[in-house]
Amino acid sequence: MVIFGHELEEEFNAVTQFINDKYGIIIKSKEQLVDFTQKALTFMMTIKVWKKHLMPFFHQVPKTEMYFQEMLSNAVHIILLGNIDMKIPALIMLRRTQELILTFIFYSEHPVELFKKEMDDNSRTVSGFNELKDYIKNYPYSMKYNVDDAEVQEIASKVIEDWTRQYKELSNFVHGTNSNFFQKTEYLDEFKFIKKDVNFLTKQVEVLSSIVNTLLIIFYFEEYIKFDETTEKSLIRSAISNNMEYKKKIVEVLKEI
């Protein structure tokens, strides 16, 4: 098992101890649970890193910090629920986090709209996630950096395409689209370790982590390049799947990751 940094190792040990004491589940005895917990913790720690570096921004744009606080809360729930075989509740937390990252990006760019929404939810100017997705895909990134808009928009569009695909998949479980997406548990003792379920959750965490961190790099690249190379950047790079080719595209366009 690879642990990225002392703090993350401490988090892993704390989680394994808590789960063992509370539920009698020994994470380290099952490779799939170790992998799931490692990836979910890595994701959680990246949110903490971003939150720390964006604090000056949060002070300028009140209430945006609450989105990161909620994403952290969701990550904690995902770690716990995934380890005790609460598959569907964990997937609900994943989907909530999907929604939060898009909402955060929009309202971080439009603090007046956030203020209005918090005062009266009926005054929101964005009616759905299709508008948020279009906003990110068509954002004028040259306004932030010396880049070609079309090149960054291509990356953003690919990320949003993957976001949409995952959102649809998670929604099947959230809404119980058909019986294939039911958990079908009737008794407490039916909650047990199932490899395919843990592997599925691990994959979903990996996809979400890649999407969230890539979107944050795209929108906050000037902040990202100031991160510590050996600890913070290494952690974030590890949280983005090589299979999704985001890192390669970011290097091609932004020249660094």
URQUI-V174626 format. One record per residue. N is the residue number from 1. RES is the residue in one letter. SS is DSSP state (h for helix, s for strand, l for the rest). PHI is phi as a letter, one per 30 degrees, with the letter a starting at -180 (999 if undefined). PSI is psi in degrees with one decimal (* if undefined). Layout:
BEGIN
n:N res:RES ss:SS phi:PHI psi:PSI
n:N res:RES ss:SS phi:PHI psi:PSI
END
This chain:
BEGIN
n:1 res:M ss:l phi:999 psi:132.6
n:2 res:V ss:l phi:c psi:127.3
n:3 res:I ss:l phi:c psi:128.6
n:4 res:F ss:l phi:c psi:86.9
n:5 res:G ss:l phi:j psi:150.9
n:6 res:H ss:h phi:d psi:-40.5
n:7 res:E ss:h phi:d psi:-40.5
n:8 res:L ss:h phi:d psi:-36.9
n:9 res:E ss:h phi:d psi:-40.2
n:10 res:E ss:h phi:d psi:-40.5
n:11 res:E ss:h phi:d psi:-43.0
n:12 res:F ss:h phi:d psi:-46.5
n:13 res:N ss:h phi:d psi:-37.4
n:14 res:A ss:h phi:d psi:-41.9
n:15 res:V ss:h phi:d psi:-47.1
n:16 res:T ss:h phi:d psi:-38.0
n:17 res:Q ss:h phi:d psi:-44.1
n:18 res:F ss:h phi:d psi:-47.4
n:19 res:I ss:h phi:d psi:-38.5
n:20 res:N ss:h phi:d psi:-46.6
n:21 res:D ss:h phi:d psi:-41.0
n:22 res:K ss:h phi:d psi:-38.7
n:23 res:Y ss:h phi:b psi:-3.3
n:24 res:G ss:l phi:i psi:22.2
n:25 res:I ss:l phi:c psi:125.8
n:26 res:I ss:l phi:c psi:98.4
n:27 res:I ss:h phi:e psi:-43.4
n:28 res:K ss:h phi:d psi:-11.4
n:29 res:S ss:h phi:d psi:-8.9
n:30 res:K ss:l phi:b psi:117.2
n:31 res:E ss:h phi:e psi:-39.6
n:32 res:Q ss:h phi:d psi:-39.2
n:33 res:L ss:h phi:d psi:-35.8
n:34 res:V ss:h phi:d psi:-46.1
n:35 res:D ss:h phi:d psi:-45.2
n:36 res:F ss:h phi:e psi:-49.5
n:37 res:T ss:h phi:d psi:-40.4
n:38 res:Q ss:h phi:d psi:-46.8
n:39 res:K ss:h phi:d psi:-39.8
n:40 res:A ss:h phi:d psi:-39.2
n:41 res:L ss:h phi:d psi:-39.3
n:42 res:T ss:h phi:e psi:-44.3
n:43 res:F ss:h phi:d psi:-47.0
n:44 res:M ss:h phi:e psi:-41.8
n:45 res:M ss:h phi:d psi:-32.3
n:46 res:T ss:h phi:d psi:-37.8
n:47 res:I ss:h phi:d psi:-39.3
n:48 res:K ss:h phi:d psi:-40.9
n:49 res:V ss:h phi:d psi:-49.1
n:50 res:W ss:h phi:d psi:-43.2
n:51 res:K ss:h phi:e psi:-42.6
n:52 res:K ss:h phi:d psi:-45.2
n:53 res:H ss:h phi:d psi:-21.5
n:54 res:L ss:l phi:c psi:5.0
n:55 res:M ss:h phi:e psi:-44.2
n:56 res:P ss:h phi:e psi:-36.9
n:57 res:F ss:h phi:d psi:-41.9
n:58 res:F ss:h phi:d psi:-36.6
n:59 res:H ss:h phi:d psi:-31.2
n:60 res:Q ss:h phi:d psi:-31.7
n:61 res:V ss:l phi:b psi:85.4
n:62 res:P ss:l phi:e psi:146.4
n:63 res:K ss:l phi:i psi:-11.3
n:64 res:T ss:l phi:d psi:-27.1
n:65 res:E ss:h phi:d psi:-28.5
n:66 res:M ss:h phi:d psi:-27.2
n:67 res:Y ss:h phi:d psi:-38.5
n:68 res:F ss:h phi:d psi:-38.0
n:69 res:Q ss:h phi:d psi:-39.5
n:70 res:E ss:h phi:d psi:-36.6
n:71 res:M ss:h phi:d psi:-38.0
n:72 res:L ss:h phi:d psi:-44.3
n:73 res:S ss:h phi:e psi:-44.2
n:74 res:N ss:h phi:d psi:-41.6
n:75 res:A ss:h phi:d psi:-40.9
n:76 res:V ss:h phi:d psi:-44.3
n:77 res:H ss:h phi:d psi:-42.4
n:78 res:I ss:h phi:d psi:-44.6
n:79 res:I ss:h phi:e psi:-47.9
n:80 res:L ss:h phi:d psi:-51.8
n:81 res:L ss:h phi:d psi:-39.1
n:82 res:G ss:h phi:d psi:-35.3
n:83 res:N ss:h phi:d psi:-20.3
n:84 res:I ss:l phi:c psi:19.4
n:85 res:D ss:l phi:i psi:25.1
n:86 res:M ss:l phi:d psi:73.0
n:87 res:K ss:h phi:d psi:-53.6
n:88 res:I ss:h phi:d psi:-43.8
n:89 res:P ss:h phi:e psi:-36.3
n:90 res:A ss:h phi:d psi:-40.1
n:91 res:L ss:h phi:d psi:-33.6
n:92 res:I ss:h phi:d psi:-42.5
n:93 res:M ss:h phi:d psi:-36.7
n:94 res:L ss:h phi:d psi:-44.7
n:95 res:R ss:h phi:d psi:-36.9
n:96 res:R ss:h phi:e psi:-39.4
n:97 res:T ss:h phi:d psi:-37.4
n:98 res:Q ss:h phi:e psi:-46.4
n:99 res:E ss:h phi:d psi:-40.4
n:100 res:L ss:h phi:d psi:-38.6
n:101 res:I ss:h phi:d psi:-39.7
n:102 res:L ss:h phi:d psi:-41.8
n:103 res:T ss:h phi:d psi:-43.1
n:104 res:F ss:h phi:e psi:-47.7
n:105 res:I ss:h phi:e psi:-44.6
n:106 res:F ss:h phi:d psi:-49.9
n:107 res:Y ss:h phi:d psi:-23.0
n:108 res:S ss:h phi:d psi:-27.0
n:109 res:E ss:h phi:d psi:-15.0
n:110 res:H ss:l phi:b psi:69.3
n:111 res:P ss:h phi:d psi:-30.2
n:112 res:V ss:h phi:d psi:-41.0
n:113 res:E ss:h phi:d psi:-35.7
n:114 res:L ss:h phi:d psi:-44.1
n:115 res:F ss:h phi:d psi:-44.4
n:116 res:K ss:h phi:d psi:-41.9
n:117 res:K ss:h phi:d psi:-40.2
n:118 res:E ss:h phi:d psi:-31.4
n:119 res:M ss:h phi:d psi:-37.9
n:120 res:D ss:l phi:a psi:108.3
n:121 res:D ss:h phi:d psi:-24.5
n:122 res:N ss:h phi:d psi:-11.2
n:123 res:S ss:h phi:c psi:3.5
n:124 res:R ss:l phi:d psi:143.4
n:125 res:T ss:l phi:c psi:-14.0
n:126 res:V ss:l phi:c psi:124.1
n:127 res:S ss:l phi:c psi:-14.1
n:128 res:G ss:l phi:a psi:175.2
n:129 res:F ss:h phi:d psi:-21.4
n:130 res:N ss:h phi:d psi:-37.7
n:131 res:E ss:h phi:d psi:-40.7
n:132 res:L ss:h phi:d psi:-40.8
n:133 res:K ss:h phi:d psi:-43.7
n:134 res:D ss:h phi:d psi:-36.8
n:135 res:Y ss:h phi:e psi:-46.0
n:136 res:I ss:h phi:d psi:-40.4
n:137 res:K ss:h phi:d psi:-33.0
n:138 res:N ss:l phi:c psi:11.4
n:139 res:Y ss:l phi:d psi:138.0
n:140 res:P ss:l phi:d psi:83.2
n:141 res:Y ss:h phi:d psi:-21.8
n:142 res:S ss:h phi:d psi:-15.5
n:143 res:M ss:h phi:d psi:-26.4
n:144 res:K ss:l phi:c psi:-41.6
n:145 res:Y ss:l phi:b psi:169.5
n:146 res:N ss:l phi:d psi:77.8
n:147 res:V ss:l phi:b psi:164.7
n:148 res:D ss:l phi:d psi:122.0
n:149 res:D ss:h phi:e psi:-45.2
n:150 res:A ss:h phi:d psi:-36.2
n:151 res:E ss:h phi:d psi:-43.9
n:152 res:V ss:h phi:d psi:-37.3
n:153 res:Q ss:h phi:d psi:-30.0
n:154 res:E ss:h phi:d psi:-43.0
n:155 res:I ss:h phi:d psi:-47.9
n:156 res:A ss:h phi:e psi:-40.4
n:157 res:S ss:h phi:d psi:-38.7
n:158 res:K ss:h phi:d psi:-41.4
n:159 res:V ss:h phi:d psi:-44.7
n:160 res:I ss:h phi:d psi:-34.5
n:161 res:E ss:h phi:d psi:-44.2
n:162 res:D ss:h phi:d psi:-37.3
n:163 res:W ss:h phi:e psi:-46.2
n:164 res:T ss:h phi:d psi:-42.5
n:165 res:R ss:h phi:d psi:-45.1
n:166 res:Q ss:h phi:d psi:-40.9
n:167 res:Y ss:h phi:e psi:-41.5
n:168 res:K ss:h phi:d psi:-42.0
n:169 res:E ss:h phi:d psi:-45.4
n:170 res:L ss:h phi:d psi:-35.2
n:171 res:S ss:h phi:d psi:-30.6
n:172 res:N ss:h phi:e psi:-39.8
n:173 res:F ss:h phi:d psi:-39.9
n:174 res:V ss:h phi:d psi:-42.2
n:175 res:H ss:h phi:c psi:-5.8
n:176 res:G ss:l phi:h psi:54.2
n:177 res:T ss:l phi:e psi:-44.1
n:178 res:N ss:l phi:a psi:-179.4
n:179 res:S ss:h phi:d psi:-17.6
n:180 res:N ss:h phi:d psi:-19.2
n:181 res:F ss:h phi:c psi:16.7
n:182 res:F ss:l phi:d psi:148.1
n:183 res:Q ss:l phi:d psi:-28.8
n:184 res:K ss:l phi:i psi:39.7
n:185 res:T ss:l phi:c psi:128.7
n:186 res:E ss:l phi:c psi:-26.8
n:187 res:Y ss:l phi:b psi:153.9
n:188 res:L ss:h phi:e psi:-37.2
n:189 res:D ss:h phi:d psi:-0.5
n:190 res:E ss:h phi:d psi:-11.2
n:191 res:F ss:l phi:d psi:113.3
n:192 res:K ss:l phi:b psi:165.2
n:193 res:F ss:l phi:d psi:118.0
n:194 res:I ss:l phi:b psi:115.9
n:195 res:K ss:h phi:e psi:-44.7
n:196 res:K ss:h phi:d psi:-34.4
n:197 res:D ss:h phi:d psi:-44.0
n:198 res:V ss:h phi:d psi:-41.5
n:199 res:N ss:h phi:d psi:-38.8
n:200 res:F ss:h phi:d psi:-45.4
n:201 res:L ss:h phi:d psi:-41.9
n:202 res:T ss:h phi:d psi:-42.8
n:203 res:K ss:h phi:d psi:-42.7
n:204 res:Q ss:h phi:d psi:-38.9
n:205 res:V ss:h phi:d psi:-42.6
n:206 res:E ss:h phi:d psi:-42.3
n:207 res:V ss:h phi:d psi:-47.8
n:208 res:L ss:h phi:d psi:-44.2
n:209 res:S ss:h phi:e psi:-41.7
n:210 res:S ss:h phi:d psi:-43.8
n:211 res:I ss:h phi:d psi:-50.5
n:212 res:V ss:h phi:d psi:-48.4
n:213 res:N ss:h phi:d psi:-34.3
n:214 res:T ss:h phi:d psi:-43.1
n:215 res:L ss:h phi:d psi:-40.0
n:216 res:L ss:h phi:d psi:-37.2
n:217 res:I ss:h phi:d psi:-43.9
n:218 res:I ss:h phi:d psi:-44.0
n:219 res:F ss:h phi:d psi:-23.0
n:220 res:Y ss:l phi:b psi:45.8
n:221 res:F ss:h phi:d psi:-38.2
n:222 res:E ss:h phi:d psi:-32.9
n:223 res:E ss:h phi:d psi:-41.0
n:224 res:Y ss:h phi:d psi:-41.0
n:225 res:I ss:l phi:d psi:-12.9
n:226 res:K ss:l phi:d psi:-7.2
n:227 res:F ss:l phi:d psi:155.2
n:228 res:D ss:l phi:d psi:131.7
n:229 res:E ss:h phi:d psi:-45.4
n:230 res:T ss:h phi:d psi:-19.0
n:231 res:T ss:h phi:c psi:-63.7
n:232 res:E ss:h phi:d psi:-48.2
n:233 res:K ss:h phi:d psi:-38.9
n:234 res:S ss:h phi:d psi:-41.6
n:235 res:L ss:h phi:d psi:-46.6
n:236 res:I ss:h phi:d psi:-40.1
n:237 res:R ss:h phi:d psi:-39.8
n:238 res:S ss:h phi:d psi:-22.6
n:239 res:A ss:l phi:d psi:-5.2
n:240 res:I ss:l phi:c psi:119.9
n:241 res:S ss:l phi:d psi:135.2
n:242 res:N ss:h phi:d psi:-26.7
n:243 res:N ss:h phi:d psi:-20.5
n:244 res:M ss:h phi:c psi:-6.4
n:245 res:E ss:l phi:i psi:15.0
n:246 res:Y ss:h phi:d psi:-43.2
n:247 res:K ss:h phi:d psi:-41.8
n:248 res:K ss:h phi:d psi:-44.3
n:249 res:K ss:h phi:d psi:-39.8
n:250 res:I ss:h phi:d psi:-42.3
n:251 res:V ss:h phi:d psi:-41.2
n:252 res:E ss:h phi:d psi:-37.4
n:253 res:V ss:h phi:c psi:-47.7
n:254 res:L ss:h phi:c psi:-7.6
n:255 res:K ss:l phi:i psi:6.9
n:256 res:E ss:l phi:a psi:151.3
n:257 res:I ss:l phi:a psi:*
END
